[in-house]
């Protein structure tokens, strides 16, 4: 079910819809729970107004992730799971996400346009 949810989130994003699917909705909960907004501005997340990392507003329209990877669901999930291993030297902390958590967060960010 999760790959289907991710595909639906990406399809909705491509259509300009910001309505999250189940995986994306869970990603939104995870982002709030893990306090990602303490470092990032994240539309749709209460109190997510951090200025340490880049704003994630319009994330679905960005071409690159961390200036090093093309912005697609697989690359984002891989980066979220092990940021320093994927892009050495960056400041993004390793949140020790599961594969499913990384996919759900990626699905939510795909709705941010």
N, C-alpha and C positions, 0 to 999 in steps of 0.2 A: 504493500500500500504506500509506503514512503516514496519510492521512485515515482509513482503516479502522482502523489501530492506535489512533489517537487516539479514535475512536468507541468502540472496545472498551474502552479504558482508562476512559473516562467511564461507560460502561455498567457495568463492574465496580465502579467507585467508587459508583455509585448503588445497587448491590446490597449494599454494605457490604464488598466484597472488597478486600483490599489487595494482591492478586497482580498485579504489573505485566505489561503486554503488551510486545511487542518494542519499540515506540516509547518506552514508559515505562521499560523496562529500559535503553535507551540514554540516556534523560534522566537516570536515576540515575547512570550512568557520567559523563555530562557535568557534573552537579552536583558530583560528587566531584573530577573533574579540574580544574574551574574554581575550586575552593576556596570555593564558596558558603557552606559551613559555617563559614568564618572570620567571617562576619557574622550568620548565621542558625542557629538550632537547627532541624535537619532530621532527623526520625525516619527511620531506615533508612540513614543515611549516617554511616559511622564518623568520629568526631571532629568532627561538625557540631554544635558547641556554642557558636557565636558569639552575642554579646549586643548587637551593634551594630544589626542590623536586627531586625524582628519574628520571633518563632518561626513556623515553617511547619508545626508540629504541627497537625493538624486542618484543614489548608488547604482541603480539598475542602468543608468545611462553612462556610467564611467567605463572607459575602455580598459583600464588597468587596475590591478589589485596590488597595493603596496609598491607601485611603480615598477613591478617586475613580472607580473603574470597577466595574461589576458583575462578579462572579467567574464568568467562563465561559472556555472554552478559547481562543477567538479573542482576547478582550481580554487574557488573560494572555500569550499568545504575542506580541501587539503590544507590550505593556508590557515584556516581557523583551528584545525586540529594541532598543528605544529608550526606556528609562525616563524620562529627562529630557524628551524630546520629548512623551511621552504625559502625564506628570505633572510639569510644570515645578517645579523647586525641591526635588525629593526627592533623597535621598542615594544611591540605588541607582546603581552604576556601569554604564556601557555596556560590556557584555562582547563586543560585536561578533558577536553570534550570527547564524547563518544562519536562514532561515525554518524549515528542518527541525529545527535544534537547538532553537529556541524552542518548536516544537510538541512535541518529545520531552520537554523539561523540563516543559512544561505538562502533558503526559500523566502524567509521574511525580507531579507535585504533586497531580493529580486523584486519585491513589490514597491520598493522605495523609489519612486520617480518623481 
